[in-house]
Amino acid sequence: MFDFNCDSVEEYLYESKTQSICVPPKDGGSIFELDIFKIHHNLLDVLTKQHKA
């Protein structure tokens, strides 16, 4: 367990040679960080598009 995002709540952090995955147990085990090292990208880092009126 490790406080990955410095919010004073510990998360599970799995790291391998190809990826890292961070899971907070307080949120029911939903993955909030999925880094793929080969492409240098967090696959879960997405933004919702806001439509303008």
Stockholm file with secondary structure:
# STOCKHOLM 1.0

chainA/1-53         MFDFNCDSVEEYLYESKTQSICVPPKDGGSIFELDIFKIHHNLLDVLTKQHKA
#=GR chainA/1-53 SS CBCTTSSSSCBEEEECSSEEEEECGGGTSCCCEEEETTTTEETTCCCCCCCCC
#=GC SS_cons        CBCTTSSSSCBEEEECSSEEEEECGGGTSCCCEEEETTTTEETTCCCCCCCCC
//
